[in-house]
């Protein structure tokens, strides 16, 4: 992950640290979803592109992507209102599923 992603919200919000650092400390970065959505869009041009309900309906997983897959962020949202960044990165790509019986 490049160093510009080390601070998710930039110098104006120094307390919001990128997921790699937060996870190393044992806690993800969490805020209300509206706040995270706005910041991901403003800072990285990311918009929510995919959504899925977690096992047991205990969370909703959301993927935010910038146009062209330049950057991406995975956010988990919980019933208590927390939305937490768990992963982020660069160069998100679509891959074609391999055909049955194919080694490639």
C-alpha positions as CSV (number, residue, x, y, z in Angstrom):
1,X,0.0,0.0,0.0
2,X,1.5,3.4,-0.9
3,X,2.3,6.0,1.7
4,X,-0.4,8.4,0.5
5,X,-3.0,5.8,1.7
6,X,-1.4,5.8,5.2
7,X,-3.7,8.6,6.3
8,X,-7.2,8.0,5.1
9,X,-8.5,11.5,5.6
10,X,-5.4,13.5,5.1
11,X,-3.8,16.1,7.4
12,X,-7.1,17.7,8.2
13,X,-8.3,14.6,10.1
14,X,-5.1,13.2,11.5
15,X,-6.9,10.9,13.9
16,X,-8.3,8.8,11.0
17,X,-5.6,6.3,10.2
18,X,-5.6,3.9,7.2
19,X,-6.7,0.3,7.9
20,X,-3.2,-1.2,7.8
21,X,-2.1,0.8,10.7
22,X,-5.4,0.5,12.6
23,X,-5.4,-3.3,12.1
24,X,-1.8,-3.6,13.3
25,X,-3.0,-1.9,16.5
26,X,-5.9,-4.4,16.8
27,X,-8.8,-2.1,16.0
28,X,-10.3,-1.0,12.7
29,X,-11.1,2.6,11.9
30,X,-14.8,3.3,12.5
31,X,-17.1,6.2,11.9
32,X,-20.7,6.7,10.9
33,X,-21.3,5.5,7.3
34,X,-22.2,8.9,6.0
35,X,-18.9,10.4,7.2
36,X,-16.9,7.6,5.7
37,X,-18.8,7.8,2.4
38,X,-18.2,11.5,2.1
39,X,-14.5,11.3,2.9
40,X,-13.8,8.3,0.6
41,X,-15.5,10.3,-2.2
42,X,-13.8,13.6,-1.4
43,X,-10.3,12.2,-0.8
44,X,-10.1,9.3,-3.3
45,X,-13.1,9.7,-5.7
46,X,-14.4,6.4,-4.4
47,X,-18.1,5.4,-4.6
48,X,-19.9,2.4,-3.3
49,X,-20.1,-0.2,-6.1
50,X,-20.9,-3.5,-4.3
51,X,-22.8,-4.5,-1.2
52,X,-23.4,-7.8,0.6
53,X,-24.9,-9.0,3.8
54,X,-22.6,-10.9,6.2
55,X,-23.2,-14.3,7.6
56,X,-26.0,-14.2,10.2
57,X,-26.8,-10.7,9.1
58,X,-24.4,-9.3,11.6
59,X,-22.9,-6.8,9.2
60,X,-23.1,-5.3,5.7
61,X,-20.0,-5.4,3.6
62,X,-19.5,-2.6,1.2
63,X,-16.9,-2.1,-1.5
64,X,-16.0,1.5,-2.5
65,X,-14.0,2.0,-5.7
66,X,-12.6,4.9,-7.6
67,X,-13.2,5.1,-11.3
68,X,-11.0,2.6,-13.2
69,X,-10.1,0.7,-10.0
70,X,-7.3,3.1,-9.0
71,X,-8.1,2.8,-5.3
72,X,-10.6,0.7,-3.3
73,X,-11.8,0.3,0.3
74,X,-13.8,-2.4,2.1
75,X,-16.1,-1.2,4.8
76,X,-18.2,-3.3,7.2
77,X,-21.3,-1.6,8.7
78,X,-22.9,-2.9,11.9
79,X,-26.4,-2.6,13.4
80,X,-25.1,-0.2,16.1
81,X,-24.3,2.4,13.5
82,X,-20.6,1.8,13.2
83,X,-19.0,1.5,9.8
84,X,-15.4,0.3,9.9
85,X,-12.7,0.3,7.3
86,X,-11.0,-3.2,7.1
87,X,-9.0,-3.1,3.9
88,X,-8.0,-0.6,1.3
89,X,-5.6,-0.7,-1.6
90,X,-4.9,0.1,-5.3
91,X,-5.3,-1.4,-8.7
92,X,-8.6,-3.3,-8.3
93,X,-9.1,-5.5,-11.4
94,X,-11.9,-7.7,-12.7
95,X,-10.9,-11.2,-13.6
96,X,-12.7,-13.7,-15.8
97,X,-13.8,-16.9,-14.0
98,X,-11.9,-19.8,-15.3
99,X,-13.7,-22.4,-17.3
100,X,-14.5,-25.8,-15.7
101,X,-11.7,-28.2,-16.5
102,X,-9.3,-25.4,-17.3
103,X,-5.9,-25.1,-15.5
104,X,-5.8,-21.3,-16.3
